[in-house]
Amino acid sequence: MTDYFDFGSHLNPLVEKFVVSYSQQPRIQHIDRIYLPSRADTIRMTESLLELVYPGFFGRQHLTRHNVAFHIGDLLPRAGDLVFRQVFNCLCYAGETESRQSVDERASEDKARRLTMDFLDRLPALRKLLADDVEAAFDGDPAARNNDEIILAYPGLFAITVYRLAHEFFLLDVPLLPRVMTEWAHMQTGVDIHPGATIGRHFFVDHATGVVIGETTLIGNNVKVYQGVTLGALSFPKDERGRVIRGKRRHPTVEDNVTIYANAIVLGGDTVIGEGAVVGGSVFLTSSVPPGCTVTFKAPELHYHNRAAGSADIAPAGKTPPNAPDRQV
């Protein structure tokens, strides 16, 4: 076997086909432009930030109170450089794509340095929010043995952590970077949290997979959601040309101490789930819920077929059909 695939006479025609397709489909190529954040470097940056906020769990282990300052003193400049380079790329990218003018690299560099320092300066305080999220997971899941298990193994906490890091970039008006971060976490965990969402303290996503939280969602403190929950938009307002109007409030508000069970769907910018409410599994909501209320749908009828007796019975969910055989399970 040869060390490489030999195209023979087919190489040049195939190259030409690709070049022609690039000119025919300009929306999915980045050619004749300079600036773009690196997805690979953004992942590396996020991993270094995880090491900063969860020392000993991500990256270097065996830290002690004697060497932790040295370790952070070494890690911070490396993490800061990764942050700075991606923020700089994002600022220049926005200038190149939005203004259609030449990019002022010196001004972008100065702004990127300021934003990098502002972001890193926020991380010690952000760790308190993350500690509350870990506590929420431990309090909310009786299967959790300890906090270490939650930090190392829970996809919900991983997604929330990356969201909270990305949200700080979002608040600093860094373009594109926050979305790359949260979509990477989405691919890792199945949890899709837009970096523009506002989420309070002590937030827990149980089982995680399939959760969707939209850009303009407002979530209070001590909220718990289960797998498959969607906090989404009911409809997208459009302008006179039929284009989606961006920046409008279109996702629900979830107030403090709310629990939303598996596969519930809550839609609409005017929808408010009041404080202390409970939304049952598989409920579909497009209207508000008063504080303290529990929302469920009528239990379906279940059909039981007893193969031994050759009969069929119908019973409400949770009730035993009249002809079901007695047995212990």
C-alpha positions as CSV (number, residue, x, y, z in Angstrom):
1,M,0.0,0.0,0.0
2,T,1.2,3.5,-0.8
3,D,1.8,6.1,1.8
4,Y,-0.8,8.5,0.3
5,F,-3.8,8.5,-1.9
6,D,-2.9,9.1,-5.5
7,F,-5.4,11.3,-7.4
8,G,-3.6,10.9,-10.6
9,S,-5.1,13.0,-13.3
10,H,-8.3,13.7,-11.3
11,L,-6.7,16.2,-8.8
12,N,-6.8,19.4,-10.9
13,P,-10.4,18.9,-12.1
14,L,-11.5,18.2,-8.6
15,V,-9.7,21.3,-7.2
16,E,-11.5,23.4,-9.9
17,K,-14.9,22.0,-8.9
18,F,-14.3,23.0,-5.3
19,V,-13.1,26.5,-6.3
20,V,-16.2,27.0,-8.4
21,S,-18.5,25.8,-5.6
22,Y,-16.8,28.3,-3.3
23,S,-17.7,31.2,-5.6
24,Q,-21.3,29.8,-6.1
25,Q,-22.0,29.4,-2.4
26,P,-20.3,32.4,-0.7
27,R,-22.4,32.1,2.4
28,I,-20.5,29.0,3.6
29,Q,-16.9,30.1,3.0
30,H,-14.5,32.5,4.7
31,I,-12.3,33.7,1.9
32,D,-10.8,37.2,1.2
33,R,-11.4,38.0,4.8
34,I,-8.9,38.0,7.6
35,Y,-10.5,37.8,11.0
36,L,-12.3,34.9,12.6
37,P,-12.1,33.4,16.1
38,S,-10.6,29.9,16.2
39,R,-13.0,27.2,17.4
40,A,-10.1,25.0,18.5
41,D,-8.5,27.8,20.5
42,T,-11.8,28.9,22.0
43,I,-12.2,25.3,23.3
44,R,-8.7,25.5,24.7
45,M,-9.5,28.9,26.3
46,T,-12.7,27.5,27.9
47,E,-10.8,24.5,29.3
48,S,-8.2,26.8,30.8
49,L,-11.0,28.9,32.4
50,L,-12.6,25.7,33.8
51,E,-9.2,25.0,35.4
52,L,-9.2,28.4,37.0
53,V,-12.7,28.1,38.4
54,Y,-12.5,24.5,39.5
55,P,-8.8,24.1,40.6
56,G,-7.8,20.5,41.0
57,F,-10.7,19.1,39.0
58,F,-9.7,20.3,35.5
59,G,-6.2,20.4,34.3
60,R,-3.5,20.0,36.9
61,Q,-4.2,17.8,39.9
62,H,-2.5,17.4,43.3
63,L,-2.7,21.0,44.2
64,T,-1.9,22.1,47.8
65,R,-2.3,25.3,49.7
66,H,1.5,25.6,49.3
67,N,1.7,25.4,45.5
68,V,-1.7,26.7,44.4
69,A,-0.6,30.4,44.2
70,F,2.3,29.4,42.0
71,H,0.0,27.3,39.8
72,I,-2.5,30.1,39.3
73,G,0.3,32.6,38.7
74,D,1.5,30.3,35.9
75,L,-2.0,29.5,34.5
76,L,-3.5,33.0,34.5
77,P,-1.1,34.5,31.9
78,R,-1.6,31.5,29.6
79,A,-5.4,31.7,30.0
80,G,-5.3,35.5,29.7
81,D,-3.4,35.2,26.4
82,L,-6.0,32.8,25.0
83,V,-8.8,35.1,26.1
84,F,-7.1,38.1,24.6
85,R,-6.4,36.6,21.2
86,Q,-10.0,35.3,20.8
87,V,-11.5,38.6,22.0
88,F,-9.3,40.5,19.6
89,N,-10.2,38.2,16.7
90,C,-13.9,38.6,17.5
91,L,-13.7,42.4,17.7
92,C,-11.8,42.6,14.4
93,Y,-14.3,40.1,12.9
94,A,-17.2,42.3,13.8
95,G,-15.5,45.3,12.4
96,E,-14.7,43.5,9.2
97,T,-18.2,42.0,8.6
98,E,-20.4,44.8,10.0
99,S,-18.7,48.0,9.1
100,R,-17.3,46.9,5.7
101,Q,-14.3,49.2,6.3
102,S,-10.7,48.6,7.2
103,V,-10.2,47.3,10.7
104,D,-8.4,49.5,13.2
105,E,-6.2,46.8,14.8
106,R,-4.6,49.1,17.3
107,A,-8.0,50.2,18.7
108,S,-9.3,46.6,18.7
109,E,-6.1,45.5,20.5
110,D,-6.5,48.1,23.2
111,K,-10.2,47.2,23.6
112,A,-9.4,43.5,23.7
113,R,-6.9,44.1,26.5
114,R,-9.4,46.0,28.6
115,L,-12.1,43.4,28.0
116,T,-9.8,40.6,28.9
117,M,-8.8,42.2,32.2
118,D,-12.5,43.0,33.0
119,F,-13.5,39.4,32.2
120,L,-10.7,37.8,34.3
121,D,-11.4,40.2,37.2
122,R,-15.0,38.8,37.3
123,L,-14.0,35.2,37.7
124,P,-13.4,35.1,41.5
125,A,-16.9,36.4,42.2
126,L,-18.4,34.1,39.5
127,R,-17.1,31.1,41.5
128,K,-19.6,31.9,44.2
129,L,-22.4,31.5,41.7
130,L,-20.9,28.2,40.6
131,A,-20.6,27.0,44.2
132,D,-24.3,27.7,44.6
133,D,-25.0,25.7,41.4
134,V,-23.0,22.8,42.8
135,E,-25.0,23.0,46.0
136,A,-28.3,23.1,44.1
137,A,-27.3,19.9,42.3
138,F,-26.4,18.1,45.6
139,D,-29.6,19.3,47.3
140,G,-31.7,18.4,44.3
141,D,-30.4,14.9,43.5
142,P,-30.5,12.2,46.2
143,A,-28.3,10.1,43.9
144,A,-25.4,12.5,44.3
145,R,-22.8,11.3,46.8
146,N,-20.8,14.4,47.1
147,N,-19.8,17.7,45.4
148,D,-16.8,16.1,43.7
149,E,-19.0,13.7,41.8
150,I,-21.1,16.6,40.6
151,I,-18.2,18.7,39.4
152,L,-16.5,15.7,37.7
153,A,-19.5,13.9,36.2
154,Y,-22.7,16.0,35.9
155,P,-23.3,17.3,32.4
156,G,-25.8,19.8,33.7
157,L,-23.2,21.6,35.8
158,F,-20.7,21.5,33.0
159,A,-23.2,23.2,30.7
160,I,-24.2,25.8,33.3
161,T,-20.5,26.6,34.0
162,V,-19.7,27.2,30.4
163,Y,-22.9,29.3,30.1
164,R,-21.9,31.5,33.1
165,L,-18.5,32.0,31.6
166,A,-19.9,32.8,28.2
167,H,-22.6,35.1,29.7
168,E,-19.8,37.3,31.1
169,F,-18.4,37.8,27.6
170,F,-22.0,38.5,26.4
171,L,-22.4,41.2,29.0
172,L,-19.1,42.7,27.8
173,D,-20.5,42.8,24.3
174,V,-17.9,40.5,22.9
175,P,-19.3,39.3,19.6
176,L,-19.5,35.6,18.5
177,L,-17.2,34.1,21.2
178,P,-20.0,33.5,23.8
179,R,-22.0,31.5,21.2
180,V,-19.1,29.4,20.2
181,M,-18.5,28.5,23.8
182,T,-22.1,27.5,24.7
183,E,-22.6,25.6,21.5
184,W,-19.5,23.6,22.3
185,A,-21.0,22.8,25.7
186,H,-24.3,22.0,23.9
187,M,-22.4,19.4,21.7
188,Q,-20.8,17.9,24.8
189,T,-23.8,17.7,27.0
190,G,-27.0,18.0,25.0
191,V,-27.9,21.2,27.0
192,D,-28.5,24.3,24.8
193,I,-28.3,27.5,26.9
194,H,-28.0,30.7,24.9
195,P,-25.3,33.0,26.5
196,G,-27.8,35.8,26.5
197,A,-30.2,34.1,28.9
198,T,-30.3,35.5,32.4
199,I,-30.1,32.9,35.1
200,G,-30.1,33.5,38.9
201,R,-28.4,31.6,41.7
202,H,-28.7,28.0,42.8
203,F,-29.7,26.7,39.3
204,F,-29.9,22.9,38.6
205,V,-30.5,21.0,35.4
206,D,-31.3,17.4,36.4
207,H,-30.3,14.7,33.9
208,A,-29.6,17.5,31.5
209,T,-30.1,16.1,28.0
210,G,-32.4,17.9,25.6
211,V,-32.8,21.1,27.7
212,V,-33.2,24.3,25.6
213,I,-33.0,27.8,27.2
214,G,-33.5,30.7,24.7
215,E,-31.7,34.0,24.4
216,T,-34.1,36.3,26.2
217,T,-35.2,33.8,29.0
218,L,-35.2,35.2,32.5
219,I,-34.7,32.7,35.3
220,G,-34.8,33.5,39.0
221,N,-33.1,31.9,42.0
222,N,-33.5,28.3,43.2
223,V,-34.9,27.0,39.9
224,K,-34.8,23.3,38.9
225,V,-35.5,21.9,35.5
226,Y,-35.4,18.3,34.3
227,Q,-34.4,16.7,31.0
228,G,-36.2,17.7,27.8
229,V,-37.4,21.1,29.1
230,T,-37.8,23.8,26.5
231,L,-37.9,27.5,27.4
232,G,-38.5,28.8,23.9
233,A,-40.1,31.3,21.6
234,L,-43.8,31.2,20.7
235,S,-43.3,33.0,17.4
236,F,-40.8,35.3,15.8
237,P,-41.9,38.9,15.0
238,K,-41.1,39.9,11.5
239,D,-40.7,43.2,9.6
240,E,-42.6,44.4,6.6
241,R,-40.2,42.4,4.3
242,G,-40.8,39.1,6.3
243,R,-37.4,39.1,8.0
244,V,-37.1,38.1,11.6
245,I,-36.8,41.1,13.9
246,R,-33.9,40.4,16.2
247,G,-33.5,41.6,19.8
248,K,-37.1,41.4,20.8
249,R,-38.2,39.7,24.0
250,R,-39.5,36.3,23.0
251,H,-38.7,33.8,25.7
252,P,-40.5,33.2,29.1
253,T,-39.8,34.4,32.6
254,V,-39.3,31.8,35.3
255,E,-39.5,33.3,38.8
256,D,-37.8,32.1,42.0
257,N,-38.3,28.6,43.5
258,V,-39.9,27.0,40.4
259,T,-39.6,23.4,39.3
260,I,-40.2,22.3,35.7
261,Y,-40.4,18.6,35.1
262,A,-39.3,16.5,32.2
263,N,-40.3,17.4,28.6
264,A,-42.3,20.4,29.6
265,I,-42.5,23.2,27.0
266,V,-42.9,26.8,28.0
267,L,-43.1,29.3,25.2
268,G,-43.5,33.1,24.7
269,G,-42.0,36.3,25.9
270,D,-45.2,37.2,27.8
271,T,-45.3,33.9,29.6
272,V,-44.4,34.1,33.3
273,I,-44.1,31.1,35.6
274,G,-44.8,32.6,39.0
275,E,-42.8,32.1,42.1
276,G,-43.0,28.7,43.7
277,A,-45.0,27.2,40.8
278,V,-44.5,23.6,39.6
279,V,-44.9,22.7,35.9
280,G,-45.6,19.0,35.4
281,G,-43.9,16.7,32.9
282,S,-44.9,17.0,29.3
283,V,-47.0,20.1,29.9
284,F,-47.3,22.6,27.0
285,L,-47.6,26.2,28.1
286,T,-48.1,29.4,26.2
287,S,-49.7,31.4,29.0
288,S,-48.6,32.5,32.5
289,V,-48.9,30.4,35.7
290,P,-49.8,32.2,39.0
291,P,-47.4,31.9,41.9
292,G,-47.6,28.7,43.9
293,C,-49.7,26.8,41.4
294,T,-49.1,23.3,40.0
295,V,-49.8,22.7,36.4
296,T,-50.5,19.2,35.1
297,F,-52.5,17.7,32.3
298,K,-55.3,15.3,32.7
299,A,-54.0,11.7,33.1
300,P,-54.4,9.6,30.0
301,E,-56.2,6.3,29.8
302,L,-53.9,3.3,29.8
303,H,-54.9,0.1,27.9
304,Y,-53.9,-3.2,29.5
305,H,-54.0,-6.4,27.6
306,N,-53.9,-9.6,29.8
307,R,-52.5,-12.2,27.4
308,A,-53.2,-15.0,29.7
309,A,-56.9,-14.1,30.2
310,G,-57.4,-12.9,26.7
311,S,-59.0,-9.7,27.9
312,A,-58.3,-6.0,27.7
313,D,-59.0,-3.3,30.3
314,I,-58.8,0.4,30.4
315,A,-57.8,2.3,33.5
316,P,-56.7,5.9,34.3
317,A,-53.0,6.3,34.7
318,G,-51.9,5.3,38.2
319,K,-54.9,2.9,38.7
320,T,-54.8,-0.8,38.4
321,P,-57.2,-2.3,35.8
322,P,-60.0,-4.5,37.3
323,N,-58.9,-7.7,35.7
324,A,-55.1,-7.3,36.1
325,P,-53.5,-10.3,37.8
326,D,-52.4,-9.9,41.4
327,R,-48.6,-9.9,41.6
328,Q,-45.9,-8.3,43.4
329,V,-43.3,-6.2,41.6
